[in-house]
Each structure stands twice: as structure tokens, then as C-alpha cells.
Amino acid sequence: MDFTLSNYREYIDLILQSNLEIYSFKKFFKKKQKPSQFVIMRHDVDRKPHRALKMAKLENQMDIIATYYFRSKPHTLKKEIIEEISSLGHEIGYHYESLSDSNGNIDLALIDFKKNLDKLREFVPIDTISMHGRPFSKYDNRDIWKSEHNHEKLLNEFGILGEVYLDIDYTDIAYINDTGRNWSSNQSNKRDKIISQVDCDFFDKYDLKKALKEKKFQKIVFQIHPERWNENGFSWVQQYFFDSVVNIVKKII
């Protein structure tokens, strides 16, 4: 059974055995000369932040540093959890969805973005950002940067080092993600997509573990949504059905 913390520990073990240096996005963006080998552990906290905390504690026990992107919604913006994850050495980033929340109005979206960024910064430092895909919204939140303002200038004004979809060249990076509760980037992924020449779609956890064990990749972004990773049988089944329904609706859309 995949998507349990026990399985996640196995993935981490295999990544550690690869001897690739583990970066946060903040550390990666600060590097003028990008590394030729690395792993970035990325977590999008879309809901159920208590599960993100469990994952963060597990990573801390294994000497792993990850980046956690938090939405600004009341059900995820939990001060105590965010501060505790940060205290474990992990980076906290902003998982923005301002254009969706502003019904496509870029000027209002930029105001919303700053308001929520400032709110998060009351808890912890925020240096990097990642758009939230919002599959049921007709707006792509990355389009907030398509205003008459210069993208880099705006990020500088907000004190942001980079946006993980717009400011990284993924051409030779293995972008491994669990979107839609599977390991195939295109199967259930509506917006959280990148352009890469690296084939890293896997049929199941055994294929993924085999690739990691064989050290197939030298550059990895490992994107995980903590909400779907847990050991509790009832919660696991509940999340399974939730993900399945979401995937069906995505296909209909």
C-alpha cells in the first residue's frame, strides 16, 4: 500500500543512498551557479496541515530539509504548525492562488498576494513561492505575473527569490510528483506541470523505488502533498476516495 509514512520513509532512504545533496528552494535560488546534482523535497500543504507536521518530523529525524508551501486559507494557515515545521529547519513558502481568488483581476490579485504574504511573514520568513493549481478554477495563478509589470521586478519588490514554476529550468530535472495519487505527471495533473526531457512517470511505487535504487536521476524535485500520506487505515481509505472523486471531476472538466 503506497502513500503511507512508512513508504515515504523508504523513498527518503533511497534518496539518501543516492548521495545527492538536498537543497531547499531558498538555498537553490541563492546559488548563482546551479548544482549539477541535487534533490529538492517539496511539499504543497493544500489541506490537513497536521499531516504536514508529521511528515516534517519524520524528515527531521532523518536529517532531511524540505520546503513546505502553505496556502493562506484558514484551514491551512495554522500559526503553531507553521512555526513548528520551521523550527525543525524546514523552509516555509507561500502557495498562492490570488488570481483565482480575485476572479482573474490582476490588480486585485497583486493586492491579495501581498496581504497574504505579509500575513505569513508574521509567523516565519518567506523567500520562495509556488502557485496553487486550483484545478476547478478557470484561472492559472501564474498569470498574475503577466501584468504590465516586469516579473523579476515584482518579485524583487515583494522580497521573493523565485517562483518554483517560472524561475527554474526543468529541462534536465526529474520532476517526481504524487498529484492525483499516482506517479504519472500527466495522468491527473491539470496545471502543476513543467517542461522536462526526463522521463519520470511510474506505473506504481515499485517502479519508482527501482529508479531511485538504481540512481537513475542526478537532479530531482520530489513533490509531495502531505494530506494523502498517513498510516491510519480509515483516514487512508477516506483520502483515497476523495482523490479518486477529484480525479474524475478533473477528467470531466
Secondary structure, DSSP 4 states (H G I P E B T S, - for coil): --SSHHHHHHHHHHHHHTTPPEE-HHHHHH-SS--SSEEEEEEEE-S-HHHHHHHHHHHHHTT---EEEEP-STTT--HHHHHHHHHTT-EEEEEE-HHHHTTT-HHHHHHHHHHHHHHHHTTS---EEEE---TTSSS-GGGGGGSSS-HHHHHHHHT--EETTTS---TT-EEEE-TTSSB-TTTS-SS-----SS---BSSHHHHHHHHHTT--SEEEEEE-GGG--S-HHHHHHHHHHHHHHHHHHHH-
